[in-house]
Amino acid sequence: MKLAFQIVLILLSNLSFAQSLQLKWQSDTLLRIPESVLLDVGRNVLYVSNIDGNKFDDKDGEGFISQLTLDGKIKSLKWVAGLNAPKGLGMVKNNLYVADITAVVIIDIPSGKVINTIELEGAQFLNDVTTDSKGTVYISDSSTGKIYTLKNDKAEVYFESKEFTRINGLLALKDGLYVADSGSGIMYKVSPDKKMTKIATTSPGSDGIVTVGKNEYLVSRWHGEMYFVNANGESTKILDTIEQKLSAADIDYDSKTNTVYVPTFFANSVMAYELKK
């Protein structure tokens, strides 16, 4: 009897309870190829990078940053304009950092003005941005497989690996830097001593990473999918909007409301979902 009870406990501990996403709202479609969304909790606003223009790597000055309210209303469509093809977003104090093809554009948030543009030597296709508690900014280059750091306006190559096929999403946490390889669909962790380990596999086309619990993550797939990765490294698809032609690019997450913010790229909107666990 005791043995049977122990077996039941083991089986229960291995159960994977279903996670799901429930749509809360979808913004207006005035956005123009929204690639990344970033939550600013202190200001109750969402920043959205808009690539616009004809190409994702065209220095045409057509790109811009929008501000949305937390219920999906467009507060300022072209809050900061004149960028090229802005993608990943990160924030340190009053500064917003934007990956813009080969440069990082720094915006002073209170004034909404560009205060610096830093070209990264050797960069070709800067994509995602994340920041850590020390104020270090990390930027991925999908074309070269390099991860740069930027601190005190000084940039350098932080990490690169031959295992990377086309890196995209970044997430800086206390225990290391998490990396989504879009080419392979593999999610890696780069420890502070720069050792790389495989965490999980989702699907090729992976884009953004957010943490939603202890050793739990959501990984978006640009084509229109979302994967929940549990503490055991098992991934489960919990969103599929491919048939609706709704992409899922570089996401963000509000842990207080369990809200996932998803830029839809060609569908020109941001969608918000409640994560149910």
C-alpha positions, -999 to +999 in steps of 0.1 A: +000+000+000+028+024+009+046+016-024+014+023-044+010+056-026+046+066-035+040+057-071+009+079-072+029+108-057+056+104-084+031+103-112+014+134-098+047+152-096+054+145-132+021+158-145+023+188-168-007+210-161-019+228-192-010+264-199-031+286-222-034+321-236-066+340-236-069+371-258-075+403-238-073+429-266-058+438-300-046+473-308-056+493-338-038+484-371-021+518-375+013+503-366+037+496-394+055+462-391+057+462-353+087+440-344+092+444-307+072+455-277+086+465-243+066+472-211+076+502-190+059+495-156+069+528-141+052+548-168+024+525-176+032+524-213+042+500-240+070+509-264+067+493-299+093+493-326+080+498-361+102+487-390+081+503-418+098+509-451+104+482-478+132+461-463+141+449-428+177+461-432+172+493-453+186+525-438+157+546-451+147+566-421+112+553-422+112+534-389+097+547-357+088+539-320+052+540-308+037+543-274+006+523-264-014+523-232-017+491-213-052+485-227-040+487-263-048+523-273-022+541-293-009+570-272+016+583-297+020+566-331+053+582-340+066+591-306+102+589-320+106+589-358+135+590-382+149+555-374+157+529-400+145+494-393+142+493-355+138+460-338+147+449-302+141+473-273+157+475-239+155+500-210+179+513-184+166+540-161+154+568-184+171+555-215+155+533-242+179+513-263+169+503-298+186+479-322+186+496-356+204+474-382+241+482-374+236+507-346+221+511-312+199+542-309+196+557-274+164+576-266+159+598-236+124+587-225+113+618-206+120+641-236+114+615-264+146+626-281+174+606-296+205+614-275+230+591-291+235+566-320+263+541-315+275+521-345+287+486-335+318+476-353+312+446-376+275+445-370+252+435-399+217+427-386+212+437-350+180+421-337+171+417-300+180+437-270+179+429-233+193+445-202+205+433-168+203+447-133+237+463-136+227+484-166+245+464-192+228+462-226+230+430-246+223+430-284+221+400-308+234+401-343+214+375-363+238+377-393+271+372-375+261+352-345+277+377-322+262+391-289+274+426-281+273+444-248+270+481-244+277+499-212+286+536-206+283+540-244+311+515-250+304+485-271+322+452-274+316+416-285+305+396-254+300+361-268+299+342-301+296+305-309+299+283-340+268+264-326+246+294-333+228+293-367+208+326-365+204+340-331+176+363-322+159+366-288+179+375-256+169+375-220+193+386-192+186+370-158+207+367-127+220+332-136+230+340-172+220+352-206+193+332-224+195+330-262+169+319-288+185+305-319+160+313-347+178+290-372+176+258-351+148+266-325+172+258-297+172+279-265+206+283-248+219+297-216+252+315-215+265+315-179+284+344-164+316+325-170+305+321-206+297+284-207+269+276-230+243+250-223+211+239-241+179+246-222+151+235-246+141+232-282+110+249-296+108+254-333+129+272-360+119+308-363+120+314-325+120+351-317+115+365-282+120+350-247+104+361-215+104+345-180+070+336-165+080+317-134+109+300-118+128+283-146+097+288-168+097+307-201+076+317-231+093+316-265+076+332-294+080+319-330+078+347-356+055+326-378+027+329-352+033+305-324+041+306-287+058+279-267+058+273-229+091+259-216+089+243-182+116+237-156+125+204-171+132+220-205+100+205-221+083+228-245+046+229-253+029+250-280+002+271-265-006+295-293-010+291-330-021+320-352-004+310-384-036+305-404-048+339-393-015+354-406-007+369-372+030+367-364+044+365-329+076+386-330+096+399-300+072+396-269+071+410-234+054+399-202+037+416-172+041+393-142+016+413-122-013+407-146+001+376-163-002+395-196+018+386-227+022+414-253+027+401-288+037+423-319+020+408-350+045+422-376+027+423-410-007+424-392+003+459-379-010+455-344-001+444-309-021+417-292-024+411-254-031+376-239-036+365-204-014+335-195-033+310-175-012+284-157 
